[in-house]
C-alpha cells in the first residue's frame, strides 16, 4: 500500500517556515502493466528546484520534464516535474528490494521531501490454487464451493458466475462469499442447479476456473392416502383400495423414489339389502260389539334391512261378522272366564320361579372346599392334592406338585372362616414358601428347540415366523400359568394362573420379528413405536387375559399423539384393535402405557405392534445414539459409525450383535435424543479434531439422515460413517467431538477421547438386570407372589367393602387407579392388579412393598383387616 506522506524540512538559518516548499501534488504508487512505462509527477510551491530520487539515487536531470507556473492566489512560483519509469529499470533490482521514487523540492528557506511512491510490476498467474468441484446435494442442504485465485499483483478480486450470470449476494440473501472467496449457499434450492465458475481478475488479466456442476436433487415423499374406495361389490364380500403418489415432493434430478407401496387393499363386506315380506295372517278375532272382527300380519318374514323395501299393503284387515245383522248381547260371563284364565297362568309362573330359586340356593350351599374336582392333567402333569384346613394355617400349606400320583380335592381358593375378612399371620404376608416349595420348570432341553420349530413348521402360520430360535422363546403350559421372555429385549409374555382351562396343555411361543420380515403398512404421519411381536399359536382359548410386555420409543402425551394397538388378522391385514386414551370398545384388549414399556392385556394371542400418529409438530420419539469404531486399526484409515436407533432394547441388542461380528467396539455410553415431527433431517458433523494428527476424508462439512427414514421406524439400523485418516501410523490417540442435531432443533455432542490400541469398551453392561435367566418359566417359579397367598388376597379384596378395604384401595396404593374401569370389567379385579404387578416387577420386584400396600388396605378406620364380613 501507499506509504504515509513524509515531509522532511531542512530550513536555512533564520528563514521563515512559511516559505518552505509545499507539495501540491505528490507521486503515488503505480503498477507497470506488461512493457508500458509509467509516469511519476510532483508539484510544489514556492520551489526553485525539484528533482526525483529513486531507490536513494538522484535521477538524471535530463530525464526530468519541468514546467513552471505561478500560483494565482498567492503569487508564489509553482514548479512541476515528471519522469518515466520503464520495466527494465524496475527489473534491475527485482528480488532485492522494492523500487521507489521520491520528490525533493528546494526554496530559499530550505528543502522538503515528498512521500515515497512504489513502482511494482503487475501480473496474474494462470492456474488457480483451488477450483470448485461438482457436487450433488439434497434440497435445503448447505453448499460450500471453495475457490483460491491465482497469485497476482495487485491481488486478484473474485466474483462468481452461475450459468455465466453474475452472482450478487446483495440481491440474494441465500448466498454469500466468504473472505477466503468461497461461495456459500445456505439452503440449496432447485434453482441453484447450475454450472458455477470462479472468476479472478486484476489490472493485468481475467482468469476463469473450471466450471463446477451443482445438482440439487429432491428425494420423493409420499402424498397422503386417498379415501378408501367404495367396496367392489354392492352385495357381499369384496375389496376396497386406497392409493398415494410419490409427489410430496416428487423425486427430481436423480433423487430417491419413495419406499413402500403406493396401493393398499382391504377386504370389505357390503350388507345385502333384504326386502320385507308379510307374515301369515293371524286368526280372526272374536266378533266385537260393533259386529266386526279383525286379523293382522307383520312385515317380519323377513323384516326389511340394509335398505330393503318395506312391505306393501295393509297390516290390519277387518270385516263384518254377522252378515250385517248386528245383535248387541251381553258378554260379561265370557269376559270373566277370560280374566280368571289369565290370573291362573300368572300364579303358575310365580310358583315355578320360586322353585327354581330354592333349587339354586341348595346347590350353592353344597359347594364347599370339599367338593371333588375332576380336572385331569395329561402329558406329564399329574393331578394334585391340596386341601387347606383353615385360613390361619395358610402359610404352612406345602403343595407337592412333583408327586407322580396324588388325589386332588378342594379349591385352591379357600372360603373364609370366621368373622374376619383377612387375617394376617405373624410371619411376613408375602414371604415365599419354605424349602418345601416346588416349582415346575420348563423341562425341554436346549436341543429340543429344533424339535419345537419342526412341530411349528407343520402349521400354516409358521410361514410368517422367523427361522431359528435366536429371538424366540417357547414352553409348555397348563392351568398354573407361567412366563416367556426373550432375553435382553424387554419382551415377555405372562400367562396368569387359570388363564389356560384346567385339563388343557398348550405349547406357547413368543417371537420378536425383524422389521424386514413383516410388512407393516404405515400412512401419513404414522410411525412404528415398538417392536413387532408374535405370541401364539393363534386361536388359543384363554379364560384370563395374558400380559404382553414390550418397549416403546414414544414421549406420549394426549395432545401430541394418537396411539393405536394394531393386530394382524388371519388374512394378513393389520387392524386397529385399541386406541390408547379412548374408552375401549372391546373387552378383549387393554394397554397400559408407561414411560419405557407398554403392557398389553389380551385374551387372543397373535401378532401385535404399537403405532402412533403425530397430532402436532411437538410430538417426539426417543432415539438412542450409539457410537462404534474398530477395535484394531491396521491401516491409516479409521471409521467411526454413529447409529441412530429407536430407543428400545431389542434394536440395541441387534446392533450390538452386528458390531461384534464386524469387530467393532463401543465408544462411550449411548445418549438419548428427542426427535420431533418437524420434517427436518438429522444432521451429524465432527469437530475439534487435531489437524496435526488426523484429517477427515469427507468432502462435506456434515452428513444427514432424511427425516422420513427415521420417523417411519421401519429402518432399524440407520447410521452414518465418519472416515478419518491418521497422518502417522504411530498415532493411537483420538480426541474429537461429534455433534448430532435436528435441523432447526436442539442437539447433542459426543466428546470422544480414547486410545485406539488399548481401549476395549464393549457392551456387556448393556444387558438388562434380570433378563439373563431361562426364557421359559412354568408354574410358581414364574411368579413372585406365592400361589396360596395370591388366592387369599384375591378372595379377600374382590368383594366391595363400604370401608374401602377392597381392590380399589389396593390399585390406588400401587398407582394404578387410572385403570379402575378396566379392572372392574373383569370377574376378579384383584387378580388383574396382581398380574400387572407381576408383569412389571419380575424378577426383581420388592415383595415387601407389595405386602405393605396390601396391609395398608385393611387400615381403613384404624382396623388392621379386622372388618367383619357383616360390615362389608
C-alpha positions in Angstrom: 0.0 0.0 0.0 1.0 3.6 -0.3 3.2 5.0 2.4 2.0 7.8 4.5 3.2 11.3 3.4 6.5 12.2 5.0 7.7 15.8 4.8 11.2 16.5 5.9 12.4 20.1 6.0 15.9 21.4 6.2 15.4 25.2 6.6 18.1 27.8 6.1 19.1 29.5 9.3 16.8 32.4 10.1 14.3 31.7 7.2 10.6 31.9 7.7 8.9 28.4 7.8 6.1 29.8 5.7 8.5 30.0 2.7 9.4 26.3 2.8 8.3 24.3 -0.3 4.8 22.8 0.0 3.8 19.9 -2.3 0.6 20.4 -4.2 1.0 17.0 -5.9 3.0 14.1 -4.6 3.9 10.9 -6.5 1.6 7.9 -6.0 2.1 4.1 -6.2 1.8 2.7 -9.7 1.9 -0.7 -11.4 3.7 -1.5 -14.6 1.4 -3.5 -16.9 3.3 -5.6 -19.4 6.0 -3.3 -21.0 4.3 0.0 -20.8 6.3 2.6 -18.9 4.7 4.6 -16.1 4.9 8.3 -15.2 5.5 9.9 -11.8 4.8 13.6 -11.2 5.0 16.1 -8.4 4.3 19.8 -8.0 5.4 22.3 -5.2 5.2 26.0 -4.3 7.3 28.0 -3.7 10.1 26.0 -5.3 13.2 26.9 -7.2 14.2 23.3 -8.0 12.6 19.9 -7.9 14.2 16.5 -8.6 13.4 12.9 -8.2 15.4 10.4 -6.2 14.7 6.7 -6.9 16.0 4.0 -4.6 18.2 6.5 -2.9 19.9 7.8 -6.1 19.2 11.0 -7.9 17.5 10.8 -11.3 19.5 12.4 -14.1 18.4 15.9 -14.8 17.9 15.2 -18.5 15.2 12.6 -17.6 13.0 15.3 -15.9 10.3 17.2 -17.7 9.9 20.5 -15.9 7.1 23.0 -16.1 7.0 26.5 -14.4 3.9 28.5 -13.4 2.6 31.0 -10.8 0.0 30.4 -8.1 -2.7 32.9 -8.8 -3.9 33.1 -5.3 -0.6 33.7 -3.6 1.6 34.9 -6.5 4.3 32.3 -5.5 6.1 30.3 -8.1 4.9 26.8 -8.8 7.2 24.1 -10.3 6.1 20.7 -11.6 8.3 17.8 -12.8 7.6 14.4 -14.4 9.8 11.3 -15.0 9.1 8.0 -16.9 9.9 4.6 -15.3 10.4 1.6 -17.6 10.0 -2.1 -16.8 13.7 -2.7 -17.3 14.6 -0.1 -14.6 12.4 -1.9 -12.1 13.6 -5.4 -13.0 17.2 -4.5 -12.4 16.6 -4.6 -8.6 13.7 -7.1 -8.8 14.0 -9.5 -5.9 16.4 -7.3 -3.9 14.0 -4.6 -2.7 11.0 -2.7 -3.9 11.5 0.1 -6.4 10.6 3.5 -5.0 10.9 7.2 -6.0 10.6 10.4 -4.1 10.5 14.2 -4.9 12.8 16.7 -3.3 11.9 20.5 -3.6 14.2 23.5 -2.8 13.4 27.1 -1.9 15.4 29.9 -0.3 14.2 28.7 3.1 15.1 25.0 2.8 14.1 21.7 1.2 11.1 19.4 1.5 10.7 15.7 0.6 7.5 14.1 -0.7 6.1 10.7 0.2 7.7 7.6 -1.4 5.9 6.2 -4.4 6.4 2.4 -5.1 6.6 1.1 -8.6 5.6 -2.6 -9.0 5.3 -4.9 -12.0 1.7 -6.2 -12.2 0.9 -9.8 -13.1 -1.7 -12.6 -12.6 -0.8 -16.3 -12.7 -2.9 -18.6 -14.9 -3.5 -21.5 -12.6 -6.0 -21.4 -9.6 -4.6 -22.6 -6.3 -8.0 -24.3 -5.7 -11.0 -24.7 -8.0 -14.6 -25.6 -7.2 -15.7 -29.2 -7.8 -19.0 -30.7 -9.0 -21.4 -32.0 -6.3 -24.9 -33.5 -5.9 -26.8 -32.2 -2.8 -30.3 -32.7 -1.5 -32.7 -29.9 -1.3 -32.3 -27.5 1.6 -28.8 -28.8 2.2 -26.0 -26.3 2.5 -23.4 -25.9 -0.3 -19.8 -24.6 0.0 -17.8 -24.1 -3.2 -14.2 -23.3 -2.4 -12.0 -21.0 -4.7 -8.5 -19.9 -4.2 -7.5 -17.5 -7.0 -4.1 -17.4 -8.8 -1.2 -15.4 -7.3 -1.0 -11.8 -8.6 0.0 -8.2 -8.0 -2.2 -6.4 -7.2 -4.1 -9.3 -5.5 -7.0 -10.6 -7.7 -10.6 -9.8 -7.0 -13.0 -12.7 -7.1 -16.5 -13.0 -8.5 -18.8 -15.9 -9.1 -20.9 -16.8 -12.2 -24.0 -19.0 -12.2 -24.6 -20.2 -15.7 -22.5 -17.3 -16.9 -24.5 -14.7 -14.9 -23.0 -12.8 -12.1 -24.0 -14.0 -8.6 -24.8 -10.9 -6.5 -25.1 -11.6 -2.7 -26.8 -8.2 -2.3 -29.7 -9.4 -4.4 -29.9 -13.0 -3.0 -29.8 -13.4 0.8 -29.4 -17.2 0.4 -25.8 -16.8 -0.9 -22.7 -15.1 0.4 -19.0 -15.1 -0.4 -16.5 -15.7 2.5 -13.3 -13.7 3.0 -11.5 -16.7 1.6 -13.5 -16.3 -1.7 -15.7 -19.5 -1.1 -19.3 -19.3 -2.4 -21.8 -20.5 0.3 -25.4 -21.4 -0.4 -27.2 -21.5 2.9 -30.1 -23.9 1.7 -30.0 -25.4 -1.7 -33.0 -24.7 -3.9 -33.9 -26.3 -7.2 -33.0 -23.0 -8.9 -29.4 -23.5 -7.6 -28.9 -26.4 -10.0 -26.4 -24.8 -12.4 -22.7 -24.5 -13.5 -20.6 -22.4 -11.2 -17.5 -20.6 -12.3 -15.0 -18.7 -10.1 -13.5 -15.6 -11.9 -10.3 -13.8 -10.7 -9.2 -10.5 -12.2 -6.9 -7.6 -11.6 -5.5 -4.8 -13.8 -3.4 -7.3 -15.8 -5.8 -10.1 -16.7 -9.0 -12.0 -16.0 -8.9 -15.8 -15.2 -11.7 -18.3 -15.1 -11.7 -21.6 -13.2 -13.1 -24.8 -14.5 -16.9 -24.9 -14.1 -18.4 -27.0 -11.3 -21.8 -28.6 -12.0 -24.1 -28.5 -8.9 -27.1 -30.7 -9.0 -29.8 -30.2 -6.4 -31.9 -33.4 -6.1 -35.1 -34.0 -4.3 -35.9 -37.3 -2.7 -39.5 -38.4 -3.3 -42.1 -38.2 -0.5 -45.5 -39.9 -0.3 -48.7 -37.9 -0.5 -51.4 -38.6 2.0 -53.6 -41.6 1.4 -56.7 -41.1 -0.6 -60.0 -42.1 0.9 -60.9 -45.8 0.7 -62.7 -46.5 -2.5 -66.2 -47.9 -2.5 -66.5 -51.7 -2.0 -66.1 -53.5 -5.3 -69.3 -55.4 -4.8 -72.7 -53.9 -3.8 -73.7 -57.1 -2.0 -71.4 -59.5 -0.2 -67.6 -59.7 0.2 -65.4 -57.6 -2.0 -62.3 -55.3 -2.0 -61.6 -51.7 -1.5 -58.4 -49.8 -2.0 -56.7 -46.5 -1.5 -53.6 -45.1 -3.1 -50.9 -42.5 -2.7 -48.4 -40.9 -5.1 -44.8 -40.1 -4.8 -45.4 -36.4 -5.3 -44.9 -34.8 -1.9 -42.4 -34.0 -3.2 -41.8 -35.8 -6.5 -38.3 -37.1 -7.0 -36.2 -34.7 -9.1 -32.7 -34.7 -10.5 -31.9 -38.3 -9.5 -33.5 -38.2 -6.1 -34.6 -41.4 -4.5 -38.0 -42.7 -5.2 -40.4 -43.3 -2.3 -40.0 -46.6 -0.4 -43.1 -48.6 0.3 -46.3 -49.5 -1.6 -48.5 -47.0 -3.3 -51.7 -49.0 -3.2 -53.3 -50.7 -0.2 -56.1 -53.2 -0.5 -58.5 -54.2 2.2 -61.3 -56.7 2.4 -64.8 -55.3 2.8 -68.3 -56.7 3.2 -71.4 -54.9 2.0 -74.6 -55.9 3.6 -77.1 -57.1 1.0 -80.4 -55.3 1.0 -83.3 -57.5 2.2 -86.9 -56.6 1.2 -89.5 -57.1 3.8 -92.3 -59.8 3.4 -95.6 -60.3 5.3 -96.1 -63.0 7.8 -99.2 -65.1 7.7 -102.4 -63.5 8.7 -103.4 -64.1 12.3 -106.7 -65.8 13.2 -109.8 -63.7 13.1 -110.6 -62.1 16.4 -113.8 -62.6 18.4 -116.8 -60.8 16.9 -116.9 -57.5 18.6 -119.8 -55.3 19.8 -119.7 -53.4 16.5 -120.4 -56.7 14.7 -116.9 -56.8 13.2 -113.8 -58.9 13.8 -110.2 -58.4 12.6 -106.9 -60.1 11.8 -103.3 -58.7 11.5 -100.0 -59.5 10.0 -96.4 -58.2 10.4 -93.7 -57.2 7.9 -91.3 -59.7 9.6 -90.7 -62.7 7.3 -88.2 -61.3 6.8 -88.1 -57.7 8.2 -86.6 -55.1 5.8 -83.0 -54.4 6.5 -79.9 -52.9 4.9 -82.0 -50.6 2.7 -84.5 -53.2 1.6 -88.1 -52.2 0.6 -90.9 -52.2 3.2 -93.9 -54.5 2.7 -96.7 -53.1 0.5 -100.4 -53.5 1.6 -102.4 -53.2 4.8 -101.3 -54.9 8.0 -104.8 -54.9 9.5 -107.9 -56.5 7.9 -111.5 -56.1 9.3 -114.8 -57.4 8.1 -118.4 -57.8 9.3 -119.0 -61.0 11.2 -122.9 -61.1 11.4 -123.8 -60.9 7.7 -124.8 -57.3 8.5 -127.5 -58.4 11.1 -125.9 -57.0 14.2 -127.3 -58.0 17.7 -125.9 -56.5 20.8 -125.8 -59.2 23.5 -124.2 -59.1 27.0 -120.9 -61.0 27.1 -120.0 -60.4 30.8 -119.8 -64.1 31.7 -117.3 -64.7 28.8 -115.1 -61.8 29.9 -115.0 -63.1 33.5 -113.8 -66.5 32.3 -111.0 -64.9 30.2 -109.7 -62.9 33.2 -109.8 -66.0 35.5 -107.6 -67.9 33.0 -105.0 -65.2 32.8 -104.7 -65.0 36.6 -104.2 -68.8 36.8 -101.4 -68.7 34.3 -99.6 -65.9 36.2 -99.8 -67.8 39.5 -98.2 -70.9 37.9 -95.3 -68.8 36.6 -94.6 -67.3 40.0 -94.6 -70.8 41.6 -92.1 -72.1 39.0 -89.8 -69.2 39.7 -89.8 -69.8 43.5 -89.0 -73.5 43.0 -86.0 -72.6 40.7 -84.6 -70.1 43.3 -84.8 -72.7 46.1 -83.0 -75.3 44.0 -80.2 -72.8 43.1 -79.7 -71.9 46.8 -79.4 -75.5 47.9 -76.8 -76.2 45.2 -74.8 -73.2 46.3 -74.8 -74.2 49.9 -73.5 -77.6 48.9 -70.4 -76.2 47.1 -67.6 -76.0 49.6 -63.9 -76.8 49.6 -64.6 -80.5 49.9 -66.2 -80.9 46.5 -64.1 -83.1 44.3 -62.5 -81.5 41.3 -62.3 -83.9 38.4 -59.7 -82.0 36.4 -57.2 -84.4 34.9 -53.9 -83.1 33.5 -52.1 -85.0 30.8 -48.7 -85.1 29.2 -46.6 -85.5 32.4 -48.7 -83.2 34.7 -50.4 -85.4 37.3 -53.4 -84.5 39.5 -52.5 -82.7 42.7 -54.0 -82.9 46.2 -54.3 -79.7 48.1 -56.9 -79.4 50.8 -56.4 -76.5 53.2 -57.9 -76.9 56.6 -58.1 -73.4 58.0 -57.2 -69.9 56.7 -55.0 -69.4 59.7 -52.7 -72.2 58.6 -52.4 -70.9 55.1 -48.7 -70.2 55.1 -47.9 -73.7 56.4 -49.5 -75.5 53.4 -46.8 -77.0 51.2 -48.4 -78.3 48.0 -46.3 -81.0 46.4 -46.5 -80.5 42.7 -43.8 -83.0 41.9 -45.5 -86.2 43.1 -46.4 -88.7 40.5 -49.7 -90.0 41.9 -52.0 -87.8 44.0 -55.6 -87.1 44.6 -56.8 -83.5 44.3 -59.7 -82.4 46.4 -61.0 -78.9 47.2 -60.4 -75.5 45.7 -57.1 -73.6 45.8 -59.1 -70.6 46.8 -60.3 -71.4 50.4 -63.5 -70.0 51.7 -63.5 -67.5 54.5 -63.7 -69.0 58.0 -64.6 -66.8 61.0 -65.7 -63.2 61.1 -62.5 -61.5 59.8 -62.2 -60.7 56.1 -58.5 -61.3 56.0 -56.3 -62.3 59.0 -52.6 -61.7 58.8 -50.4 -64.4 60.2 -47.4 -63.5 62.4 -45.0 -64.0 59.6 -44.4 -61.9 56.5 -47.6 -61.7 54.4 -45.9 -62.4 51.1 -42.8 -64.3 52.3 -42.1 -67.1 49.9 -42.9 -70.7 50.8 -40.2 -72.5 52.6 -37.7 -75.1 51.4 -40.6 -77.4 50.6 -41.9 -75.1 47.8 -41.9 -76.9 44.5 -41.6 -75.3 41.1 -42.5 -76.5 37.6 -39.7 -75.5 35.3 -39.9 -76.0 31.5 -38.3 -79.4 31.2 -37.3 -79.2 27.5 -33.5 -79.1 27.0 -31.9 -76.7 24.6 -31.7 -79.4 22.0 -35.5 -79.5 21.8 -35.5 -76.1 20.2 -35.2 -77.6 16.7 -37.9 -80.1 17.6 -40.3 -77.3 18.7 -39.6 -75.4 15.4 -40.1 -78.5 13.5 -43.5 -79.0 15.0 -44.4 -75.4 14.3 -43.4 -75.8 10.7 -46.3 -78.1 10.1 -48.7 -75.2 10.9 -49.9 -72.7 8.3 -49.0 -69.7 10.5 -45.3 -70.8 10.6 -44.7 -69.3 7.2 -44.6 -65.8 8.8 -42.4 -66.7 11.8 -38.6 -66.3 11.7 -36.4 -69.3 11.1 -34.3 -70.3 14.1 -34.7 -69.7 17.8 -32.5 -66.7 18.5 -35.4 -64.3 19.0 -37.9 -66.9 20.1 -39.0 -68.3 23.5 -41.3 -71.3 23.9 -42.7 -73.5 26.6 -45.4 -76.0 27.6 -48.0 -74.5 30.0 -51.1 -75.7 31.9 -53.5 -74.0 34.3 -50.7 -73.0 36.6 -49.6 -70.4 34.0 -46.0 -69.2 33.5 -43.9 -66.7 31.6 -41.9 -66.5 28.4 -39.0 -64.0 27.9 -36.7 -63.1 25.0 -33.5 -62.1 26.9 -32.1 -58.6 26.6 -35.1 -57.3 24.6 -37.6 -56.3 27.4 -40.2 -58.5 25.7 -42.1 -61.0 27.8 -45.5 -62.8 27.9 -47.1 -63.5 31.3 -49.7 -66.3 31.3 -51.5 -65.9 34.7 -52.9 -68.8 36.7 -56.2 -70.2 35.4 -55.7 -68.5 32.1 -55.5 -71.9 30.5 -58.5 -74.1 31.2 -57.9 -77.0 33.5 -57.2 -80.2 31.7 -55.6 -78.3 28.8 -51.9 -78.1 27.9 -50.6 -75.6 25.3 -47.3 -75.2 23.6 -46.9 -71.4 23.5 -44.3 -69.4 21.7 -43.1 -65.7 21.8 -41.3 -64.2 18.8 -39.6 -60.9 18.0 -39.7 -60.1 14.3 -37.0 -58.3 12.4 -38.7 -55.5 10.6 -37.6 -56.7 7.2 -39.6 -60.0 7.9 -43.0 -58.4 8.4 -44.5 -55.7 6.2 -46.4 -53.2 8.4 -48.0 -50.5 6.2 -48.0 -47.0 7.6 -49.9 -44.0 6.3 -49.5 -40.2 6.6 -47.7 -39.3 9.9 -47.9 -42.8 11.3 -44.7 -44.3 12.8 -43.8 -47.6 14.4 -43.2 -47.1 18.1 -42.5 -50.7 19.3 -41.1 -54.0 18.1 -43.4 -56.3 16.1 -44.1 -59.3 18.4 -46.0 -62.5 17.8 -47.3 -64.8 20.5 -49.3 -67.9 19.8 -50.4 -70.2 18.4 -53.3 -68.2 17.2 -56.8 -69.3 18.2 -55.7 -70.4 21.7 -58.6 -70.1 24.1 -57.7 -68.1 27.2 -60.1 -67.6 30.1 -58.0 -64.8 31.7 -56.0 -62.1 29.8 -52.3 -62.8 29.2 -50.0 -59.8 29.5 -47.5 -59.0 26.7 -44.8 -56.6 27.7 -42.5 -54.8 25.2 -40.6 -51.5 25.0 -41.5 -48.4 23.0 -39.8 -45.1 22.0 -42.6 -42.5 22.3 -42.8 -39.5 24.5 -46.5 -39.9 25.0 -49.0 -37.0 25.6 -52.6 -36.9 24.7 -52.4 -33.6 22.9 -49.4 -34.6 20.6 -50.1 -38.3 19.9 -52.8 -40.7 18.7 -51.5 -44.1 19.7 -53.1 -47.4 18.4 -52.5 -51.0 19.2 -52.5 -52.9 15.9 -53.1 -56.7 15.4 -52.6 -58.7 12.3 -55.7 -60.6 11.2 -55.7 -64.1 9.8 -55.9 -62.6 6.3 -52.7 -60.7 6.9 -54.2 -57.2 7.2 -53.4 -55.0 10.1 -56.3 -53.8 12.1 -56.7 -51.2 14.9 -57.9 -53.2 18.0 -57.4 -50.4 20.6 -56.8 -46.7 20.7 -55.0 -45.6 23.8 -56.7 -42.9 25.9 -60.1 -43.8 24.4 -62.7 -45.9 26.2 -62.1 -49.4 24.7 -64.9 -50.8 22.5 -63.8 -54.4 23.1 -63.0 -56.2 26.4 -60.5 -58.5 24.6 -57.7 -55.9 24.7 -56.3 -53.3 27.0 -53.0 -51.5 27.1 -51.1 -49.6 29.9 -48.5 -47.3 28.5 -45.6 -46.4 30.8 -42.5 -44.3 30.3 -40.4 -47.0 28.7 -42.7 -50.0 28.2 -46.3 -51.0 27.4 -48.3 -53.8 28.9 -50.9 -55.3 26.7 -53.8 -57.4 28.2 -55.1 -59.8 25.6 -57.4 -62.8 25.6 -56.4 -63.6 22.0 -52.8 -64.4 21.0 -51.5 -63.1 17.8 -49.1 -60.5 16.2 -49.0 -57.0 17.8 -47.4 -53.7 17.2 -47.8 -50.2 18.7 -48.3 -47.5 16.0 -48.5 -43.7 16.6 -49.8 -40.8 14.6 -48.5 -37.4 15.5 -51.1 -34.7 16.0 -48.7 -31.8 16.2 -45.1 -30.9 15.4 -44.3 -31.1 19.1 -44.7 -34.9 19.0 -41.3 -36.6 19.5 -39.7 -40.0 19.6 -36.7 -41.2 21.6 -33.6 -42.0 19.6 -30.7 -43.9 21.1 -27.4 -42.6 19.7 -24.6 -45.1 19.8 -21.0 -44.8 18.6 -18.9 -47.8 17.4 -15.4 -48.0 16.0 -13.0 -50.8 15.0 -11.2 -52.4 17.9 -8.0 -52.6 15.8 -6.7 -50.2 13.2 -4.2 -51.9 10.8 -4.3 -49.2 8.2 -4.2 -45.4 8.3 -8.0 -45.1 7.8 -10.3 -45.3 10.8 -14.1 -45.3 10.7 -16.5 -44.1 13.4 -20.1 -45.3 13.0 -22.9 -43.4 14.6 -26.1 -45.3 14.9 -29.5 -43.5 15.3 -31.8 -46.2 16.7 -35.3 -46.3 18.1 -34.9 -46.3 21.9 -36.0 -50.0 22.5 -33.8 -52.8 23.9 -34.4 -55.1 21.0 -32.9 -52.8 18.4 -29.9 -52.1 20.6 -29.4 -55.8 21.1 -29.3 -56.4 17.3 -26.8 -53.6 16.7 -24.5 -54.9 19.4 -24.6 -58.4 17.9 -23.9 -56.9 14.4 -20.9 -54.8 15.7 -19.5 -57.8 17.5 -19.4 -59.7 14.1 -17.7 -56.7 12.5 -15.1 -56.4 15.2 -16.4 -53.0 16.5 -16.1 -51.6 20.0 -18.5 -49.3 21.8 -17.3 -45.7 22.3 -18.7 -44.1 25.4 -22.3 -44.5 26.8 -25.3 -44.3 24.5 -27.3 -41.0 24.5 -30.9 -40.2 24.1 -32.1 -37.6 21.6 -35.8 -36.5 21.3 -36.5 -36.4 17.5 -39.5 -34.2 16.7 -42.1 -34.4 13.9 -40.8 -31.2 12.3 -39.9 -32.7 8.9 -36.3 -31.7 9.5 -33.4 -34.1 8.8 -30.9 -35.3 11.4 -27.5 -33.7 10.8 -24.1 -35.1 12.1 -20.7 -33.4 12.0 -17.3 -33.9 13.5 -15.3 -31.1 15.2 -12.2 -30.3 17.3 -10.1 -33.0 15.7 -6.3 -32.3 16.0 -5.3 -31.4 12.4 -1.7 -32.3 13.0 -2.6 -35.9 13.8 -5.9 -36.6 11.9 -7.8 -35.4 8.9 -11.4 -36.1 7.7 -11.9 -37.7 4.3 -15.4 -36.4 4.0 -15.9 -33.8 1.3 -18.9 -32.1 3.1 -18.8 -30.5 6.5 -21.7 -32.7 7.7 -23.8 -35.7 6.9 -27.6 -36.0 7.1 -30.2 -38.8 7.6 -33.5 -38.0 5.9 -36.4 -37.3 8.2 -38.8 -39.9 6.8 -36.2 -42.7 7.1 -36.0 -42.0 10.9 -39.7 -41.1 11.5 -41.2 -44.2 10.0 -39.3 -46.5 12.3 -39.1 -49.2 9.6 -35.4 -48.9 9.0 -33.9 -50.0 12.3 -30.1 -49.7 11.8 -29.7 -46.2 10.4 -26.1 -44.9 10.8 -23.5 -42.5 9.4 -19.8 -43.3 9.0 -17.1 -40.7 9.6 -13.9 -41.8 7.7 -10.8 -40.4 9.3 -7.1 -40.7 8.3 -4.3 -40.5 10.7 -1.2 -38.8 9.4 1.2 -41.1 11.1 1.0 -44.9 11.8 2.2 -44.2 15.3 -0.9 -42.1 16.2 -3.1 -44.0 18.6 -4.9 -41.2 20.5 -8.1 -39.7 19.1 -9.8 -36.7 20.7 -12.7 -35.0 18.9 -16.4 -34.1 19.2 -19.3 -35.4 17.1 -22.4 -33.1 17.0 -25.8 -34.6 16.3 -28.8 -32.3 15.9 -32.1 -32.0 14.1 -32.1 -29.1 11.7 -33.7 -26.0 13.5 -33.8 -28.0 16.7 -31.7 -28.9 19.7 -28.8 -31.3 19.5 -26.2 -33.3 21.5 -22.5 -33.8 21.2 -20.3 -36.8 21.9 -16.9 -36.0 23.3 -14.5 -38.8 22.1 -11.2 -39.3 23.8 -9.7 -42.8 23.7 -6.7 -44.9 22.8 -7.2 -47.0 19.6 -4.6 -49.5 20.7 -5.8 -50.0 24.3 -9.4 -49.2 24.7 -11.9 -52.1 24.6 -15.2 -50.8 25.8 -17.8 -53.2 24.7 -21.4 -53.6 25.6 -21.7 -56.3 28.3 -23.0 -53.7 30.7 -26.0 -53.1 28.4 -27.6 -56.5 29.4 -30.6 -55.5 31.5 -30.8 -56.9 35.0 -32.8 -60.0 35.5 -33.1 -61.0 31.8 -30.2 -63.4 31.7 -32.2 -66.4 33.0 -34.3 -69.1 31.4 -36.6 -67.8 28.6 -39.4 -70.0 29.8 -40.7 -70.5 33.4 -43.7 -72.6 34.2 -45.8 -72.7 37.3 -45.0 -71.0 40.7 -41.4 -70.3 39.7 -42.7 -67.7 37.1 -44.3 -65.6 39.8 -43.0 -63.6 42.8 -46.2 -63.9 44.8 -46.8 -67.4 46.3 -49.8 -69.1 44.8 -51.8 -69.6 48.0 -51.1 -66.1 49.3 -52.2 -64.7 45.9 -55.5 -66.7 46.2 -56.0 -65.4 49.8 -55.6 -61.8 48.7 -57.9 -62.2 45.7 -60.7 -63.8 47.7 -60.4 -61.1 50.4 -60.3 -58.0 48.2 -62.5 -58.8 45.3 -65.7 -58.2 47.3 -66.5 -54.5 47.5 -66.3 -53.1 51.1 -68.0 -49.9 52.3 -65.0 -49.0 54.4 -62.7 -49.1 51.3 -60.8 -52.3 52.2 -61.0 -53.8 48.8 -59.2 -53.9 45.4 -59.9 -50.3 44.6 -57.7 -49.1 47.5 -55.0 -51.6 46.5 -55.0 -50.1 43.0 -54.6 -46.7 44.5 -51.7 -47.7 46.7 -49.9 -49.2 43.6 -50.7 -46.0 41.5 -53.0 -48.0 39.2 -56.2 -46.1 40.0 -56.4 -44.7 36.4 -57.3 -48.2 35.3 -60.2 -48.9 37.6 -62.7 -49.2 34.8 -60.8 -52.0 33.1 -60.2 -53.8 36.4 -63.9 -53.6 37.3 -64.9 -55.1 34.0 -63.2 -58.4 34.9 -64.5 -61.2 37.1 -61.6 -60.7 39.5 -60.2 -57.1 39.6 -57.7 -58.1 42.3 -56.2 -60.8 40.0 -55.8 -58.2 37.2 -53.9 -55.9 39.6 -51.6 -58.7 40.9 -51.0 -60.0 37.3 -49.9 -56.5 36.2 -47.7 -56.2 39.3 -46.0 -59.5 38.3 -45.5 -58.3 34.7 -43.9 -55.1 35.8 -41.7 -56.3 38.6 -40.5 -59.8 37.7 -37.9 -61.0 38.8 -36.6 -58.0 40.9 -39.9 -56.9 42.4 -39.9 -55.8 46.0 -42.4 -58.1 47.8 -42.0 -56.1 51.0 -43.5 -53.0 49.3 -46.4 -55.0 47.9 -47.0 -56.6 51.3 -47.1 -53.1 52.9 -49.6 -51.9 50.3 -51.8 -55.0 51.0 -51.6 -54.4 54.7 -52.5 -50.7 54.5 -55.7 -51.6 52.6 -57.0 -53.0 55.9 -56.1 -50.0 57.9 -59.2 -48.0 56.8 -60.7 -46.5 60.0 -57.8 -48.0 62.1 -58.6 -51.7 61.9 -55.8 -54.0 60.5 -58.1 -56.2 58.5 -60.4 -56.6 61.4 -63.6 -55.6 59.5 -66.1 -58.3 59.7 -67.9 -59.8 56.7 -71.2 -58.5 58.1 -69.8 -54.9 58.0 -68.6 -55.4 54.4 
